[in-house]
């Protein structure tokens, strides 16, 4: 179960009023997609959304993002929040997607490269363990 997201110690559940999130793991995705970007970026220092709706983060980002599954916290390396570089700053790996169910998160390799994952296709479950 996808419990929550913590950014610099601030849990999104306290601000987004969502109690049960659904995680879709996509090993082929270079991003993390969610409709909860507004709450997420309230806690990322120096982040902003440009006129095209793309979220940017500082290239020297130090913010700690932790995804919590089944009561277990999995920290992401702050640099994994960068998906690309543009002329003057960095494009974030976490972007907005207007899912019909606003509790869904599509979680790609910016998070998955921080964990060992085992997939049970028969039961549609996943097991996660931190790399370190």
Backbone bond lengths (Angstrom), bond angles and torsions (degrees), N, CA, C in turn:
res aa  C-N    CA-C-N  psi(-1)  N-CA   C-N-CA  omega(-1)  CA-C   N-CA-C  phi
1 X - - - 1.440 - - 1.533 109.32 -
2 X 1.303 116.92 137.50 1.461 124.39 178.04 1.518 107.50 -87.84
3 X 1.333 116.14 104.24 1.458 121.04 -172.96 1.520 113.76 -80.92
4 X 1.325 116.46 -50.19 1.457 118.22 -170.10 1.526 110.23 -169.87
5 X 1.320 114.58 175.36 1.451 123.23 174.35 1.521 106.43 -129.85
6 X 1.313 116.28 134.98 1.455 121.61 177.50 1.522 108.53 -118.49
7 X 1.342 115.73 129.42 1.451 121.37 177.08 1.523 107.22 -121.81
8 X 1.315 115.61 114.58 1.464 120.89 -178.10 1.529 111.47 52.88
9 X 1.323 116.38 36.50 1.453 122.00 177.90 1.520 115.03 86.63
10 X 1.321 118.18 -1.96 1.468 122.41 179.29 1.521 109.74 -99.69
11 X 1.319 117.22 117.24 1.459 120.70 -179.35 1.533 110.53 -83.22
12 X 1.326 115.48 132.72 1.460 120.35 179.67 1.520 112.27 -61.56
13 X 1.323 118.08 -30.77 1.465 120.44 -177.32 1.526 111.95 -60.29
14 X 1.305 118.10 -25.59 1.463 121.39 178.46 1.516 111.90 -73.53
15 X 1.333 117.21 -21.16 1.456 121.07 -173.66 1.521 113.69 -115.73
16 X 1.314 117.90 -25.04 1.460 121.82 -176.02 1.527 112.65 -98.22
17 X 1.328 118.04 -13.05 1.468 122.61 179.60 1.530 112.19 57.30
18 X 1.325 115.85 38.82 1.460 121.69 175.52 1.517 107.23 -116.27
19 X 1.317 116.26 125.16 1.456 118.73 -175.90 1.518 113.22 -100.23
20 X 1.307 118.36 -27.55 1.467 120.24 -179.51 1.519 109.91 -130.22
21 X 1.310 114.76 110.26 1.452 120.31 176.86 1.531 109.26 -97.39
22 X 1.312 115.21 154.72 1.462 120.86 176.76 1.523 107.96 -114.52
23 X 1.315 116.26 132.35 1.457 121.25 179.34 1.521 109.82 -106.31
24 X 1.316 115.05 130.79 1.451 122.32 172.06 1.517 105.64 -113.52
25 X 1.329 117.57 112.87 1.459 121.32 -178.73 1.520 108.73 -88.53
26 X 1.319 115.67 127.91 1.459 121.72 -177.92 1.519 108.51 -130.08
27 X 1.314 116.16 100.69 1.463 120.99 -177.13 1.522 112.67 -67.32
28 X 1.312 117.73 -13.82 1.457 121.12 179.37 1.511 114.01 -98.55
29 X 1.321 117.64 1.24 1.458 120.56 -177.68 1.525 111.32 -95.57
30 X 1.320 116.15 136.02 1.461 121.37 178.76 1.526 112.16 -92.74
31 X 1.331 116.47 10.23 1.461 120.27 -178.20 1.531 110.76 -136.14
32 X 1.310 112.83 172.74 1.461 122.75 167.60 1.521 104.53 -117.87
33 X 1.311 117.29 125.21 1.462 121.65 -176.05 1.526 109.83 -115.58
34 X 1.333 115.81 135.90 1.454 121.69 -179.61 1.520 109.85 -157.41
35 X 1.325 116.23 156.79 1.462 119.97 172.41 1.521 110.49 -90.12
36 X 1.329 117.64 0.59 1.463 122.16 -178.76 1.530 113.08 -96.36
37 X 1.320 117.95 28.48 1.459 119.86 -175.91 1.519 112.73 -66.56
38 X 1.319 118.61 -34.38 1.461 119.86 -178.61 1.523 110.53 -59.01
39 X 1.325 117.62 -49.26 1.462 120.86 177.07 1.515 111.83 -64.53
40 X 1.315 116.60 -40.30 1.465 121.85 -179.39 1.525 110.43 -59.37
41 X 1.319 117.09 -50.10 1.457 120.89 -174.58 1.519 114.39 -78.53
42 X 1.323 118.09 -10.22 1.464 119.83 171.75 1.524 111.11 -62.31
43 X 1.338 117.57 -21.98 1.458 121.82 -175.98 1.526 114.41 -109.57
44 X 1.313 117.87 -1.10 1.465 121.07 178.28 1.529 108.05 -94.85
45 X 1.306 116.43 112.43 1.466 122.22 -176.93 1.526 111.51 -62.49
46 X 1.329 116.84 129.32 1.459 122.12 175.92 1.512 114.93 76.85
47 X 1.326 118.68 9.63 1.466 121.02 179.80 1.528 109.70 -84.07
48 X 1.321 115.46 157.03 1.463 120.29 175.44 1.524 109.52 -158.04
49 X 1.320 114.85 162.90 1.460 122.04 176.57 1.526 107.34 -109.56
50 X 1.332 117.16 128.89 1.460 119.50 -178.74 1.529 110.80 -82.99
51 X 1.319 116.66 -179.78 1.468 121.95 -176.98 1.524 113.32 -64.02
52 X 1.330 116.87 -20.76 1.467 121.13 178.34 1.530 112.50 -90.86
53 X 1.341 117.47 1.05 1.455 121.29 179.41 1.517 114.16 87.20
54 X 1.326 117.52 7.82 1.464 121.87 -179.64 1.531 108.87 -87.54
55 X 1.328 116.08 134.26 1.461 120.67 178.66 1.526 110.67 -89.03
56 X 1.326 114.81 139.31 1.455 123.09 -179.88 1.522 109.25 -121.73
57 X 1.325 115.54 150.48 1.466 122.36 176.58 1.528 108.13 -131.81
58 X 1.332 117.74 157.42 1.465 119.22 175.81 1.526 110.56 -62.28
59 X 1.327 116.54 144.13 1.464 120.46 -179.58 1.527 112.41 -68.48
60 X 1.321 117.17 -19.59 1.466 120.94 176.57 1.531 111.19 -104.58
61 X 1.315 115.90 35.75 1.465 122.33 -175.35 1.536 111.50 -53.95
62 X 1.316 114.51 137.30 1.463 121.02 179.59 1.534 111.52 -124.33
63 X 1.319 116.89 -1.05 1.464 121.50 -176.08 1.523 111.24 -63.45
64 X 1.338 115.66 141.98 1.457 121.25 -178.81 1.524 110.01 -100.25
65 X 1.323 115.72 117.15 1.458 122.45 176.64 1.520 107.96 -109.16
66 X 1.319 115.38 130.51 1.456 122.17 -179.57 1.514 108.23 -128.86
67 X 1.322 116.94 127.91 1.458 121.47 172.55 1.518 107.54 -99.50
68 X 1.333 116.24 138.07 1.458 121.34 -173.70 1.528 108.94 -117.01
69 X 1.329 115.00 119.19 1.465 122.66 -179.60 1.519 108.47 -123.06
70 X 1.324 117.91 126.42 1.461 121.16 176.88 1.516 112.86 54.70
71 X 1.327 117.09 34.31 1.452 121.83 179.53 1.521 114.64 80.05
72 X 1.323 118.03 0.77 1.468 121.84 -179.22 1.528 108.71 -106.77
73 X 1.326 116.06 129.88 1.464 122.50 -178.39 1.524 110.99 -90.09
74 X 1.334 115.31 134.30 1.461 122.02 178.58 1.524 107.85 -123.72
75 X 1.334 116.55 109.20 1.457 121.95 -179.21 1.524 110.39 -79.16
76 X 1.315 114.19 142.86 1.457 120.92 172.82 1.525 108.69 -100.65
77 X 1.304 116.91 145.80 1.450 120.69 170.61 1.534 106.48 -66.92
78 X 1.345 118.97 129.37 1.467 120.27 -178.64 1.522 114.03 -52.79
79 X 1.324 118.26 -35.16 1.463 120.51 -179.78 1.527 112.66 -68.10
80 X 1.340 117.41 -17.33 1.463 120.08 176.33 1.523 111.82 -74.58
81 X 1.328 117.57 -6.46 1.460 121.40 174.84 1.525 111.65 -81.96
82 X 1.328 117.07 -1.58 1.462 121.99 177.89 1.519 108.74 -102.53
83 X 1.342 116.16 124.73 1.467 118.57 178.79 1.518 112.20 -103.45
84 X 1.337 116.84 -26.29 1.465 119.83 -178.38 1.523 109.07 -161.33
85 X 1.322 114.60 160.73 1.465 121.47 176.69 1.516 108.08 -109.69
86 X 1.338 115.96 138.05 1.459 117.92 171.60 1.525 108.45 -115.99
87 X 1.300 118.83 -160.75 1.464 121.95 -172.25 1.527 114.57 -58.88
88 X 1.325 117.97 -36.35 1.456 119.19 -172.15 1.526 114.97 -133.63
89 X 1.303 118.47 -8.60 1.463 119.77 177.61 1.525 109.85 -156.94
90 X 1.326 116.30 -163.40 1.462 120.43 -173.40 1.521 111.51 -117.18
91 X 1.306 115.53 142.29 1.461 121.83 177.04 1.521 107.85 -88.69
92 X 1.313 115.41 134.14 1.460 120.97 -175.59 1.527 111.83 -75.15
93 X 1.315 114.72 149.59 1.462 121.36 174.93 1.529 111.58 -80.45
94 X 1.331 117.53 -9.96 1.470 121.86 178.07 1.523 107.47 -106.32
95 X 1.328 115.82 117.15 1.456 121.13 -176.25 1.528 111.09 -129.33
96 X 1.324 115.51 164.94 1.454 122.46 -178.00 1.519 111.25 -79.47
97 X 1.314 115.27 137.74 1.467 122.75 170.43 1.519 106.55 -140.72
98 X 1.298 117.09 128.57 1.455 121.56 -178.28 1.525 109.84 -88.17
99 X 1.336 115.53 76.54 1.457 120.45 177.01 1.523 109.32 -68.09
100 X 1.318 117.63 146.46 1.465 120.17 178.37 1.529 110.97 -62.24
101 X 1.314 116.14 -30.82 1.459 122.00 175.37 1.527 106.11 -107.07
102 X 1.332 117.85 106.13 1.464 119.95 -172.20 1.520 114.37 -70.76
103 X 1.320 117.92 8.22 1.458 120.68 176.40 1.523 111.99 -94.72
104 X 1.323 118.03 -3.03 1.459 121.07 -175.97 1.524 111.94 -85.02
105 X 1.329 114.73 143.82 1.459 122.99 170.25 1.520 107.10 -127.99
106 X 1.314 117.49 129.24 1.455 121.83 170.90 1.528 105.29 -94.20
107 X 1.306 116.40 118.48 1.463 121.32 -172.30 1.527 109.24 -113.66
108 X 1.313 115.01 111.77 1.455 121.71 -179.30 1.515 112.54 -100.91
109 X 1.337 115.41 -161.61 1.455 119.57 -171.50 1.526 115.83 -68.53
110 X 1.358 122.19 -15.05 1.467 116.86 172.90 1.538 112.14 -57.11
111 X 1.328 116.53 -32.39 1.467 120.03 173.41 1.526 111.18 -90.84
112 X 1.315 117.23 -45.58 1.465 121.13 -171.63 1.530 113.17 -62.46
113 X 1.325 118.66 -25.28 1.458 118.80 178.98 1.521 112.18 -75.27
114 X 1.332 117.45 -3.16 1.461 122.72 177.49 1.527 112.77 -97.82
115 X 1.333 117.51 -1.36 1.467 121.01 -175.57 1.525 110.59 -139.12
116 X 1.321 114.99 158.93 1.462 121.02 163.98 1.519 105.75 -86.19
117 X 1.310 117.36 137.71 1.463 119.72 178.79 1.521 110.08 -133.38
118 X 1.327 114.25 139.47 1.461 122.04 177.57 1.521 106.74 -125.53
119 X 1.327 116.23 128.76 1.454 121.40 -174.90 1.523 110.68 -108.75
120 X 1.329 116.09 133.49 1.447 122.71 174.05 1.529 106.52 -108.80
121 X 1.304 116.04 96.55 1.458 121.64 -175.48 1.526 111.07 -65.37
122 X 1.311 117.46 -35.36 1.463 121.22 -178.41 1.536 111.81 -61.20
123 X 1.332 116.34 -43.91 1.464 120.56 -176.47 1.527 113.48 -102.91
124 X 1.332 116.91 2.94 1.466 121.66 -178.51 1.525 112.22 54.98
125 X 1.324 116.48 48.43 1.461 121.41 178.84 1.519 108.95 -125.81
126 X 1.321 114.51 165.73 1.455 121.68 178.85 1.521 108.84 -139.01
127 X 1.317 115.51 145.15 1.452 121.24 171.80 1.522 108.16 -113.51
128 X 1.335 116.12 135.56 1.464 121.52 -178.26 1.522 109.91 -121.93
129 X 1.323 116.59 146.18 1.463 122.56 172.80 1.525 107.34 -145.77
130 X 1.341 117.10 139.87 1.477 118.87 179.44 1.512 110.75 -65.24
131 X 1.330 116.63 150.54 1.456 121.16 179.42 1.527 112.43 -69.07
132 X 1.305 117.09 -32.70 1.473 118.47 -178.05 1.507 112.80 -101.47
